[in-house]
Amino acid sequence: MRLEVGGAQITEGVAEVMETLQTQPEILKAYRRTVSVLSRMLILSPDDDDDLETMAHLRALQMMIRDLETIANPPGAEDVGNDVPVVRL
């Protein structure tokens, strides 16, 4: 199975990840904790001489958690107009 929505491919695997993130909040919490720990490690790492690279890593980690949170808590999910699925497979 493959759907395309706005240019994005939604395969069965992607749908499973979305369902997991939306129905098991402890998974998102674990991801947040991991990103937080990795961010602290990058900030406190005495070996890192490249501040630009550290900032790029921190930015990427923050973007990853933002994207995961968007998938876990889709914007507009509480909107009355979105109560009825257009397509259900």
Secondary structure, DSSP 8 states (H G I E B T S, - for coil): -EEEETTEEEEHHHHHHHHHHHH-HHHHHHHHHHHHHHHHHHHH-TT---HHHHHHHHHHHHHHHHHHHHHHS-TTTT-GGGSS-S---
